[in-house]
Amino acid sequence: MALLNVENLSVSFVTRNGTNKAVDNVSFAVEERQITAIIGESGSGKSVSCYAILGLVPTPPGRIDNGNAHFLGQDLLALSEAELRAIRGRDIAMIFQDPMTCLNPFMKIGDQLIEPLTLHEDLAKGPARERAMALLAEVGIWHPQAAMSAFPHEFSGGMRQRVMIAMALINEPKLLIADEPTTALDVTIQAQILKLIAELQTKRDIGVLFISHDLAVVSDIADKIVVMEKGKVVESGQPKSIFEHPQHPYTQKLLAAIPSGQKTADTVAPDPLIRIEHLRTWFTATAGAEPVKAVDDVSLEIHRGEVLGLVGESGSGKSTLGRSILRLVPITDGQMTFEGTALSSLKGHKLKQFRHRMQMIFQDPYASLNPRMTVYDTLAEPLLLHGMVNKAGLDQAIRELMDNVGLARAFVRKYPHEFSGGQRQRIAIGRALATRPEFIVADEPVSALDVTIQAQILGLLADLTKEYGLTMLFISHDLAVIRQIADRIAVMYRGKLVEKGSTAQVFESPRQDYTRSLLAAIPGSNPV
Amino acid sequence: MLRFILIRILQALPVIFVVITATFFLVRSAPGGPFDQEKVVIPEVKKALEAQYRLDLPLHEQYIAYLGDLAHGDLGPSFKYPGRSVNEILFAGLPVTAELGLYALIIALCIGVTAGVFASLRPNTAQDYVPMSLAMIGICMPSFLLGPLLVLVFGIWLDWLPITGWGDIPGDKILPAVTLGSAYAAYIARLSRAGMLEILSQDYIRTARAKGLPEWRVVIQHALRGGLTPVIAFLGPAFAGLLAGSFVVETIFQIPGLGRFYVQAAFNRDYTMILGTTVFLSSLIVFFNLVSDIIAAWLNPRLRHQFQGGRS
């Protein structure tokens, strides 16, 4: 008998524009002492299914149409809110995607941790704190005592996710639901958290329902995989059979989208377009305080026509380096030249003239586009600002841009919220290309996207680089993505450049320990 | 912490200086003077009076002399109430106005926060629309309309409450406080609703629900603190506004507070009284803004350690 058995679950959302079936007749089971993974893109209904069985889908607009979910002999969907509350946090616990936003910023870690204990087990504060500290130590928090009286903002993302895990496990639940628990984390931290979840699962003998959009991530830990598309289960089975003999076309597509392979290095004659010498970008928070050395003595050349992959974890200074080159942040010290022109000393009008030759694509296509501007306006702005076209040629230029980035011309009057993430990133790429730049800084352009969309955008970027003869600094924390698109790789760690070399060389014979640890953390590198 | 307060006070000084200068010259540019009365004063007497109050000096010298007095905390003698200084009159009226303002603020908070939180729990239903529509009416209704209306209903028709005075008959403080507080209650209701709605959609609220907490604990323990931050930031300006804006209510209910002197001073061209009250009230506004900023920052753990020095 399975620990959790969901049968024929259907959930809809009733909105003014009609009823939208988010989950359509879905059945799956979580066995005791096993990790079951649900895989699917955003909007596939994977999270909604899990929230629905715990009564966490707000109704209205949500509505559970039919189905049952048997857990320990009772149908969760037939329980009252009060009965369900007694199960939530005690027998079934959850961890969520974004540890930065899932902890209450106004409450001390300790108070948040013991809440489920005092609530469900009626434990006094003292013993509850003892247990919380023991658990914090178990999930790898170094100073449990200090951590108890700290606030969430004092912890990094990875540490907060450990706290979330401790909070979920504190009542010794029988089932742990993990909703994209590593998606918001760096690749090395992701590897640590995955390992921790797998260890805790074995040690405590619990069932885990692991939700993810990333097949590579679950390949290392799952005992069973359920693939969802558009609210339906399209395939399920052992990881081995899913990876080796995917039956459904969607599963095949997902597998194909896992970034793999390596760019066949073009034989680019090393012709430095950008030369950076001893660049320092320091930030001083308050006068007299120790400056944050975001970029500290970095020297680098970017060759004409190449894609240089810049790798590092959050906080390594890779984004600051990109922004420094574009002169979007004030630099502290050092020299930068662009085709022999000293970039670092350009000012005012001269700098503005230079801007159209260097553009940037940002990580979050949801935040980087002005929500009150149509696609037309977004693309027209740089074209007119830099005098690329006159009013008469504007429509034509915008149509060409939309064709080039693969957006239907009919979308031209739509606003960003009417597009999906991938389409928005296409708009952002179009905006960057509008001024016919020679150099582009792409700052994590695919990390906010689903795997299949990610593959499309990477393909588009590779094509456009050739077509426009672009030079690109491609910033990412994801080595698998970098490997697919970059000619050369530079690795940053704590503001310093620790390694650079051709993609093949860095992957096959990394010289630094840090690079080796990054490589080892790539998900899917050691499948079960 | 001390540094923060010091910087804020230094920032406030130019503001108050501009207020003084603008008021000084505006008041002087208005036609008429403190000794232009219906009954004719003999020119010699008028001249003597003007000399006594330094009105015979050129304007810029008067200005500099006034600033000099102000630096010693002396707001000068009143022109209208001979023998009393502006300082005396202000400190006589302040306790009454402050008491009225405090009651009004307490009423505004109790009604406003309750209504706002209540509305935010079921957005876009009757539970939301009814209190929010009332709040809108509260904002739109000026106190010179609401005051007489309350007097009519509770004072005359129902005959429950006294309609004038301050501290003379039990219960005579209720109507003025309600009249003064209602507009602020409405603002606070809207602020708390918006703040709560934002916090209730946060991920950590979902975490709290996933723990199995009952809804009232989710709201009170997890949502309220963040949701009421905008209200706390508003309290300082609100209290200053209550003090400065109470003159209408004080006039309606015949309350001997600051506001009535302020209005009278403007009619009488009582230069020092107008200036003194303005300087005093603008300093209060600056002060209460500072206090509410400090409280709001103190309640936010991410900002708190700025005060404790160290980590940023």
HADDOCK unambig.tbl for C-alpha pairs under 7 A between the chains (distance, minus, plus):
assign (segid A and resid 85 and name CA) (segid B and resid 212 and name CA) 4.39 0.50 0.50
assign (segid A and resid 85 and name CA) (segid B and resid 213 and name CA) 6.84 0.50 0.50
assign (segid A and resid 86 and name CA) (segid B and resid 212 and name CA) 6.11 0.50 0.50
assign (segid A and resid 88 and name CA) (segid B and resid 210 and name CA) 5.73 0.50 0.50
assign (segid A and resid 88 and name CA) (segid B and resid 211 and name CA) 5.67 0.50 0.50
assign (segid A and resid 88 and name CA) (segid B and resid 212 and name CA) 4.73 0.50 0.50
assign (segid A and resid 89 and name CA) (segid B and resid 210 and name CA) 5.91 0.50 0.50
assign (segid A and resid 89 and name CA) (segid B and resid 211 and name CA) 3.98 0.50 0.50
assign (segid A and resid 89 and name CA) (segid B and resid 212 and name CA) 5.31 0.50 0.50
assign (segid A and resid 93 and name CA) (segid B and resid 210 and name CA) 6.92 0.50 0.50
assign (segid A and resid 93 and name CA) (segid B and resid 211 and name CA) 6.99 0.50 0.50
assign (segid A and resid 94 and name CA) (segid B and resid 210 and name CA) 6.58 0.50 0.50
assign (segid A and resid 101 and name CA) (segid B and resid 203 and name CA) 5.65 0.50 0.50
assign (segid A and resid 101 and name CA) (segid B and resid 204 and name CA) 6.14 0.50 0.50
assign (segid A and resid 102 and name CA) (segid B and resid 203 and name CA) 4.84 0.50 0.50
assign (segid A and resid 102 and name CA) (segid B and resid 204 and name CA) 4.05 0.50 0.50
assign (segid A and resid 102 and name CA) (segid B and resid 207 and name CA) 6.14 0.50 0.50
assign (segid A and resid 103 and name CA) (segid B and resid 204 and name CA) 5.05 0.50 0.50
assign (segid A and resid 104 and name CA) (segid B and resid 204 and name CA) 5.32 0.50 0.50
assign (segid A and resid 104 and name CA) (segid B and resid 222 and name CA) 6.95 0.50 0.50
assign (segid A and resid 106 and name CA) (segid B and resid 300 and name CA) 6.52 0.50 0.50
assign (segid A and resid 106 and name CA) (segid B and resid 301 and name CA) 6.18 0.50 0.50
assign (segid A and resid 116 and name CA) (segid B and resid 211 and name CA) 5.82 0.50 0.50
assign (segid A and resid 151 and name CA) (segid B and resid 301 and name CA) 6.95 0.50 0.50
assign (segid A and resid 153 and name CA) (segid B and resid 302 and name CA) 6.59 0.50 0.50
